[in-house]
Amino acid sequence: MDVSSWSDFAQELKNIYRQRNNKKRVKKELTVLWVNKDLAKKNFIKYAEQYRTLARIVNYSNKVYINKIIEVIPNYYKLHLAISPQILA
């Protein structure tokens, strides 16, 4: 978390922990995250945290989630992936 002031810190916490109960909005945020390859390259851990938070709310299939994450995951993380063929079915 890169913050330079208390207000930046407070905003970052709100962004991470705010209530995400509107599934339509969450789907939109997740779609934006899927195409935001720059964030994945810049800070994959932050990207993964946001991805996990959103993915828990929206009920897409595992295949969709895995295919989308594979598109943006840095190559050095791909070396450590073990994906069961049953998940992709």
DOBATI-53305 format. One record per residue: residue in one letter; y, x, z of N, C-alpha, C, O, CB in turn. Coordinates in pm, whole numbers. Glycine has a CB too. Layout:
+------+--------+--------+--------+--------+--------+--------+--------+--------+--------+--------+--------+--------+--------+--------+--------+
! zase !    nc2 !    nc1 !    nc3 !   cac2 !   cac1 !   cac3 !    cc2 !    cc1 !    cc3 !    oc2 !    oc1 !    oc3 !   cbc2 !   cbc1 !   cbc3 !
+------+--------+--------+--------+--------+--------+--------+--------+--------+--------+--------+--------+--------+--------+--------+--------+
!    A !      Y !      X !      Z !      Y !      X !      Z !      Y !      X !      Z !      Y !      X !      Z !      Y !      X !      Z !
...
+------+--------+--------+--------+--------+--------+--------+--------+--------+--------+--------+--------+--------+--------+--------+--------+
% end
This chain:
+------+--------+--------+--------+--------+--------+--------+--------+--------+--------+--------+--------+--------+--------+--------+--------+
! zase !    nc2 !    nc1 !    nc3 !   cac2 !   cac1 !   cac3 !    cc2 !    cc1 !    cc3 !    oc2 !    oc1 !    oc3 !   cbc2 !   cbc1 !   cbc3 !
+------+--------+--------+--------+--------+--------+--------+--------+--------+--------+--------+--------+--------+--------+--------+--------+
!    M !   -116 !     86 !      0 !      0 !      0 !      0 !    123 !     91 !      0 !    144 !    168 !     94 !      0 !    -98 !    123 !
!    D !    203 !     82 !   -104 !    322 !    165 !   -116 !    445 !     79 !    -86 !    486 !     -2 !   -169 !    332 !    229 !   -258 !
!    V !    503 !     97 !     33 !    619 !     19 !     73 !    728 !    113 !    121 !    700 !    216 !    183 !    583 !    -84 !    183 !
!    S !    851 !     78 !     92 !    961 !    164 !    131 !   1049 !    102 !    239 !   1137 !    168 !    294 !   1045 !    198 !     11 !
!    S !   1024 !    -25 !    270 !   1104 !    -91 !    374 !   1020 !   -197 !    442 !    911 !   -231 !    396 !   1233 !   -154 !    314 !
!    W !   1071 !   -247 !    552 !   1000 !   -352 !    625 !    984 !   -477 !    539 !    878 !   -540 !    540 !   1073 !   -385 !    755 !
!    S !   1087 !   -513 !    465 !   1078 !   -633 !    380 !    973 !   -616 !    271 !    903 !   -711 !    238 !   1214 !   -664 !    317 !
!    D !    961 !   -493 !    215 !    856 !   -467 !    116 !    718 !   -483 !    180 !    627 !   -541 !    121 !    871 !   -325 !     57 !
!    F !    704 !   -431 !    302 !    578 !   -441 !    375 !    545 !   -587 !    402 !    431 !   -630 !    380 !    586 !   -362 !    507 !
!    A !    641 !   -664 !    450 !    619 !   -805 !    480 !    582 !   -882 !    353 !    494 !   -968 !    356 !    745 !   -866 !    545 !
!    Q !    648 !   -852 !    242 !    618 !   -919 !    115 !    478 !   -884 !     68 !    405 !   -971 !     19 !    720 !   -881 !      8 !
!    E !    439 !   -759 !     83 !    305 !   -717 !     43 !    198 !   -791 !    125 !     97 !   -833 !     70 !    289 !   -565 !     61 !
!    L !    222 !   -806 !    254 !    128 !   -881 !    337 !    121 !  -1027 !    295 !     12 !  -1086 !    290 !    168 !   -871 !    485 !
!    K !    235 !  -1086 !    265 !    236 !  -1226 !    219 !    157 !  -1239 !     90 !     81 !  -1335 !     72 !    380 !  -1275 !    198 !
!    N !    175 !  -1144 !     -1 !    104 !  -1149 !   -128 !    -47 !  -1140 !   -109 !   -124 !  -1206 !   -179 !    151 !  -1037 !   -220 !
!    I !    -89 !  -1059 !    -14 !   -231 !  -1039 !     10 !   -293 !  -1157 !     85 !   -400 !  -1204 !     48 !   -254 !   -911 !     87 !
!    Y !   -225 !  -1204 !    188 !   -286 !  -1299 !    280 !   -236 !  -1443 !    269 !   -277 !  -1529 !    347 !   -266 !  -1253 !    417 !
!    R !   -150 !  -1470 !    174 !    -97 !  -1606 !    164 !   -209 !  -1705 !    132 !   -314 !  -1669 !     78 !     14 !  -1614 !     57 !
!    Q !   -184 !  -1827 !    165 !   -282 !  -1932 !    142 !   -298 !  -1955 !     -7 !   -200 !  -1978 !    -77 !   -240 !  -2063 !    213 !
!    R !   -418 !  -1949 !    -54 !   -446 !  -1968 !   -197 !   -535 !  -2089 !   -214 !   -652 !  -2077 !   -251 !   -512 !  -1841 !   -259 !
!    N !   -482 !  -2204 !   -186 !   -564 !  -2323 !   -188 !   -550 !  -2403 !   -317 !   -623 !  -2500 !   -337 !   -529 !  -2409 !    -72 !
!    N !   -461 !  -2365 !   -404 !   -443 !  -2435 !   -529 !   -529 !  -2365 !   -636 !   -491 !  -2260 !   -688 !   -292 !  -2438 !   -570 !
!    K !   -644 !  -2424 !   -669 !   -738 !  -2360 !   -761 !   -680 !  -2337 !   -900 !   -712 !  -2237 !   -965 !   -863 !  -2443 !   -774 !
!    K !   -595 !  -2426 !   -944 !   -533 !  -2408 !  -1076 !   -446 !  -2281 !  -1077 !   -451 !  -2203 !  -1171 !   -449 !  -2532 !  -1114 !
!    R !   -369 !  -2263 !   -970 !   -284 !  -2144 !   -960 !   -369 !  -2019 !   -945 !   -338 !  -1914 !  -1003 !   -188 !  -2157 !   -841 !
!    V !   -477 !  -2030 !   -868 !   -566 !  -1915 !   -848 !   -631 !  -1875 !   -981 !   -643 !  -1756 !  -1010 !   -674 !  -1947 !   -742 !
!    K !   -673 !  -1973 !  -1061 !   -731 !  -1943 !  -1192 !   -630 !  -1869 !  -1280 !   -665 !  -1776 !  -1352 !   -778 !  -2071 !  -1261 !
!    K !   -505 !  -1912 !  -1273 !   -401 !  -1847 !  -1352 !   -380 !  -1703 !  -1303 !   -369 !  -1611 !  -1384 !   -268 !  -1927 !  -1342 !
!    E !   -375 !  -1683 !  -1171 !   -359 !  -1548 !  -1116 !   -476 !  -1459 !  -1155 !   -458 !  -1342 !  -1186 !   -346 !  -1554 !   -963 !
!    L !   -597 !  -1515 !  -1152 !   -715 !  -1438 !  -1188 !   -712 !  -1401 !  -1336 !   -749 !  -1289 !  -1372 !   -843 !  -1517 !  -1156 !
!    T !   -669 !  -1491 !  -1420 !   -657 !  -1462 !  -1563 !   -556 !  -1350 !  -1587 !   -580 !  -1262 !  -1669 !   -616 !  -1588 !  -1640 !
!    V !   -445 !  -1354 !  -1516 !   -345 !  -1248 !  -1528 !   -404 !  -1116 !  -1482 !   -381 !  -1012 !  -1543 !   -219 !  -1281 !  -1445 !
!    L !   -480 !  -1120 !  -1375 !   -543 !   -999 !  -1323 !   -645 !   -943 !  -1423 !   -658 !   -821 !  -1436 !   -611 !  -1027 !  -1188 !
!    W !   -717 !  -1030 !  -1492 !   -816 !   -984 !  -1590 !   -753 !   -905 !  -1703 !   -815 !   -813 !  -1756 !   -890 !  -1102 !  -1647 !
!    V !   -631 !   -939 !  -1741 !   -567 !   -867 !  -1851 !   -477 !   -754 !  -1803 !   -424 !   -679 !  -1885 !   -486 !   -963 !  -1934 !
!    N !   -459 !   -740 !  -1672 !   -372 !   -637 !  -1617 !   -449 !   -506 !  -1600 !   -479 !   -464 !  -1488 !   -313 !   -682 !  -1482 !
!    K !   -480 !   -444 !  -1711 !   -558 !   -321 !  -1707 !   -477 !   -204 !  -1649 !   -536 !   -108 !  -1600 !   -606 !   -285 !  -1847 !
!    D !   -345 !   -213 !  -1654 !   -262 !   -106 !  -1598 !   -280 !    -96 !  -1447 !   -290 !     14 !  -1393 !   -115 !   -131 !  -1632 !
!    L !   -284 !   -210 !  -1378 !   -304 !   -207 !  -1233 !   -441 !   -149 !  -1200 !   -455 !    -72 !  -1105 !   -290 !   -348 !  -1172 !
!    A !   -542 !   -185 !  -1277 !   -676 !   -133 !  -1253 !   -679 !     19 !  -1270 !   -746 !     89 !  -1193 !   -777 !   -198 !  -1349 !
!    K !   -607 !     70 !  -1367 !   -604 !    215 !  -1389 !   -520 !    285 !  -1283 !   -555 !    394 !  -1238 !   -549 !    247 !  -1528 !
!    K !   -412 !    223 !  -1244 !   -319 !    285 !  -1148 !   -378 !    287 !  -1007 !   -373 !    389 !   -938 !   -186 !    210 !  -1148 !
!    N !   -432 !    173 !   -964 !   -483 !    162 !   -827 !   -601 !     65 !   -827 !   -585 !    -54 !   -798 !   -371 !    116 !   -728 !
!    F !   -719 !    117 !   -859 !   -834 !     29 !   -874 !   -873 !    -39 !   -743 !   -921 !   -153 !   -745 !   -951 !    106 !   -928 !
!    I !   -855 !     27 !   -632 !   -890 !    -32 !   -503 !   -804 !   -156 !   -477 !   -856 !   -260 !   -435 !   -873 !     71 !   -388 !
!    K !   -675 !   -146 !   -501 !   -587 !   -262 !   -483 !   -626 !   -373 !   -581 !   -629 !   -490 !   -543 !   -438 !   -221 !   -505 !
!    Y !   -656 !   -336 !   -705 !   -700 !   -432 !   -805 !   -826 !   -504 !   -756 !   -835 !   -626 !   -764 !   -726 !   -361 !   -941 !
!    A !   -922 !   -428 !   -706 !  -1048 !   -486 !   -659 !  -1026 !   -579 !   -540 !  -1092 !   -682 !   -529 !  -1147 !   -376 !   -622 !
!    E !   -935 !   -543 !   -451 !   -905 !   -629 !   -336 !   -849 !   -763 !   -383 !   -890 !   -868 !   -334 !   -806 !   -560 !   -241 !
!    Q !   -755 !   -759 !   -476 !   -698 !   -883 !   -528 !   -804 !   -964 !   -603 !   -811 !  -1086 !   -590 !   -579 !   -852 !   -622 !
!    Y !   -884 !   -895 !   -680 !   -990 !   -959 !   -757 !  -1087 !  -1032 !   -664 !  -1122 !  -1148 !   -688 !  -1066 !   -856 !   -843 !
!    R !  -1130 !   -964 !   -558 !  -1224 !  -1023 !   -464 !  -1166 !  -1146 !   -397 !  -1234 !  -1248 !   -382 !  -1265 !   -921 !   -358 !
!    T !  -1040 !  -1137 !   -356 !   -974 !  -1250 !   -289 !   -969 !  -1372 !   -380 !  -1001 !  -1483 !   -337 !   -833 !  -1211 !   -244 !
!    L !   -930 !  -1352 !   -505 !   -920 !  -1463 !   -599 !  -1058 !  -1516 !   -639 !  -1078 !  -1637 !   -648 !   -844 !  -1419 !   -723 !
!    A !  -1152 !  -1425 !   -662 !  -1285 !  -1466 !   -708 !  -1359 !  -1551 !   -605 !  -1442 !  -1634 !   -643 !  -1368 !  -1343 !   -741 !
!    R !  -1331 !  -1532 !   -479 !  -1395 !  -1613 !   -375 !  -1353 !  -1759 !   -382 !  -1427 !  -1847 !   -338 !  -1362 !  -1556 !   -237 !
!    I !  -1237 !  -1785 !   -437 !  -1182 !  -1920 !   -439 !  -1227 !  -1998 !   -561 !  -1254 !  -2118 !   -553 !  -1030 !  -1915 !   -434 !
!    V !  -1235 !  -1930 !   -676 !  -1270 !  -1994 !   -802 !  -1420 !  -1973 !   -826 !  -1472 !  -1864 !   -803 !  -1185 !  -1937 !   -921 !
!    N !  -1487 !  -2076 !   -871 !  -1632 !  -2070 !   -887 !  -1675 !  -2046 !  -1031 !  -1734 !  -2134 !  -1094 !  -1694 !  -2197 !   -837 !
!    Y !  -1645 !  -1928 !  -1084 !  -1699 !  -1889 !  -1213 !  -1837 !  -1829 !  -1190 !  -1873 !  -1796 !  -1077 !  -1603 !  -1788 !  -1287 !
!    S !  -1914 !  -1814 !  -1295 !  -2046 !  -1754 !  -1281 !  -2032 !  -1603 !  -1259 !  -1931 !  -1543 !  -1294 !  -2133 !  -1782 !  -1406 !
!    N !  -2135 !  -1544 !  -1200 !  -2136 !  -1399 !  -1178 !  -2120 !  -1323 !  -1308 !  -2056 !  -1219 !  -1313 !  -2265 !  -1356 !  -1108 !
!    K !  -2180 !  -1377 !  -1415 !  -2172 !  -1312 !  -1546 !  -2027 !  -1298 !  -1591 !  -1988 !  -1193 !  -1643 !  -2253 !  -1391 !  -1650 !
!    V !  -1948 !  -1401 !  -1572 !  -1807 !  -1396 !  -1610 !  -1735 !  -1288 !  -1530 !  -1663 !  -1205 !  -1587 !  -1739 !  -1535 !  -1587 !
!    Y !  -1754 !  -1288 !  -1398 !  -1688 !  -1190 !  -1313 !  -1726 !  -1047 !  -1351 !  -1641 !   -959 !  -1362 !  -1722 !  -1216 !  -1167 !
!    I !  -1853 !  -1024 !  -1371 !  -1899 !   -889 !  -1403 !  -1848 !   -844 !  -1539 !  -1802 !   -730 !  -1553 !  -2052 !   -882 !  -1400 !
!    N !  -1855 !   -930 !  -1638 !  -1805 !   -893 !  -1771 !  -1656 !   -859 !  -1767 !  -1612 !   -765 !  -1833 !  -1830 !  -1005 !  -1871 !
!    K !  -1579 !   -935 !  -1691 !  -1435 !   -909 !  -1682 !  -1406 !   -779 !  -1608 !  -1317 !   -704 !  -1647 !  -1365 !  -1025 !  -1613 !
!    I !  -1479 !   -753 !  -1501 !  -1453 !   -631 !  -1423 !  -1496 !   -507 !  -1501 !  -1433 !   -402 !  -1490 !  -1525 !   -636 !  -1287 !
!    I !  -1601 !   -519 !  -1579 !  -1647 !   -405 !  -1660 !  -1542 !   -366 !  -1764 !  -1531 !   -250 !  -1801 !  -1781 !   -438 !  -1730 !
!    E !  -1465 !   -463 !  -1811 !  -1361 !   -435 !  -1911 !  -1249 !   -346 !  -1855 !  -1185 !   -273 !  -1931 !  -1302 !   -565 !  -1962 !
!    V !  -1227 !   -352 !  -1724 !  -1113 !   -279 !  -1668 !  -1152 !   -165 !  -1573 !  -1068 !    -83 !  -1538 !  -1023 !   -374 !  -1596 !
!    I !  -1277 !   -160 !  -1533 !  -1317 !    -60 !  -1434 !  -1309 !     81 !  -1494 !  -1355 !    103 !  -1605 !  -1460 !    -89 !  -1383 !
!    P !  -1251 !    174 !  -1421 !  -1244 !    312 !  -1471 !  -1384 !    370 !  -1491 !  -1477 !    335 !  -1419 !  -1163 !    400 !  -1374 !
!    N !  -1397 !    458 !  -1588 !  -1528 !    515 !  -1621 !  -1595 !    585 !  -1504 !  -1717 !    577 !  -1489 !  -1514 !    612 !  -1734 !
!    Y !  -1519 !    652 !  -1419 !  -1581 !    722 !  -1308 !  -1641 !    627 !  -1205 !  -1726 !    669 !  -1127 !  -1480 !    812 !  -1241 !
!    Y !  -1599 !    500 !  -1202 !  -1664 !    400 !  -1117 !  -1787 !    342 !  -1186 !  -1883 !    304 !  -1120 !  -1564 !    288 !  -1080 !
!    K !  -1783 !    334 !  -1319 !  -1896 !    277 !  -1393 !  -2024 !    357 !  -1370 !  -2133 !    301 !  -1373 !  -1864 !    272 !  -1542 !
!    L !  -2010 !    486 !  -1347 !  -2126 !    570 !  -1323 !  -2205 !    526 !  -1200 !  -2324 !    556 !  -1189 !  -2083 !    714 !  -1309 !
!    H !  -2139 !    457 !  -1109 !  -2202 !    419 !   -983 !  -2242 !    271 !   -978 !  -2286 !    222 !   -874 !  -2109 !    449 !   -869 !
!    L !  -2227 !    201 !  -1089 !  -2263 !     60 !  -1092 !  -2414 !     42 !  -1111 !  -2477 !    112 !  -1189 !  -2187 !    -12 !  -1204 !
!    A !  -2466 !    -51 !  -1040 !  -2606 !    -92 !  -1059 !  -2604 !   -244 !  -1070 !  -2591 !   -314 !   -969 !  -2700 !    -43 !   -941 !
!    I !  -2615 !   -294 !  -1191 !  -2607 !   -438 !  -1215 !  -2745 !   -489 !  -1254 !  -2805 !   -441 !  -1350 !  -2501 !   -473 !  -1326 !
!    S !  -2793 !   -583 !  -1179 !  -2923 !   -644 !  -1205 !  -2915 !   -728 !  -1333 !  -2819 !   -802 !  -1351 !  -2968 !   -730 !  -1085 !
!    P !  -3014 !   -717 !  -1420 !  -3015 !   -800 !  -1542 !  -3012 !   -950 !  -1511 !  -2960 !  -1028 !  -1591 !  -3138 !   -768 !  -1626 !
!    Q !  -3065 !   -991 !  -1397 !  -3065 !  -1133 !  -1361 !  -2922 !  -1184 !  -1340 !  -2894 !  -1301 !  -1365 !  -3149 !  -1156 !  -1234 !
!    I !  -2833 !  -1099 !  -1294 !  -2693 !  -1140 !  -1272 !  -2627 !  -1170 !  -1405 !  -2546 !  -1262 !  -1415 !  -2615 !  -1032 !  -1197 !
!    L !  -2660 !  -1093 !  -1507 !  -2596 !  -1110 !  -1637 !  -2659 !  -1221 !  -1720 !  -2607 !  -1255 !  -1826 !  -2601 !   -982 !  -1713 !
!    A !  -2768 !  -1276 !  -1674 !  -2836 !  -1384 !  -1748 !  -2763 !  -1514 !  -1739 !  -2807 !  -1614 !  -1796 !  -2976 !  -1402 !  -1698 !
+------+--------+--------+--------+--------+--------+--------+--------+--------+--------+--------+--------+--------+--------+--------+--------+
% end
